[in-house]
C-alpha cells in the first residue's frame, strides 16, 4: 500500500492502514463484476466520561483514543 507523505511531527497520530485491528475483511463485487475480499476501516463507539458523568459518545477507528478524548475536551473548553 502506498504511504501518504506527511509532516514528520504528525506521524505519531496518523492511523496505520496496515494495522489489522483497525479494519475488517468484507466481501464485495468490483467494477468488473468479480467477487473480491477487501479490508475496510471499522468505526467503534467510544464514550467519554468526566467525573463519572457521561459527556459524549464518539465514533472512532480505535487508535489513539486518549488523543480523541483530549481533543474533544479542549475543543469544548
C-alpha angles and dihedrals in degrees: 000000000000114000122227117242110241143160111283091231090061096049092092092065099039114110113245105235090201093058103112091203090069097054143045130206118249134181120238147150120256128217091275093053094254120139112248140180115220136172115235131185116264122213121211131189118254117191116206118211126191119190090348091304121118108241106174144333112229131186116238139169086233105251122115097003090169090061091048091051093045092048091050093050093046091049092051093046 
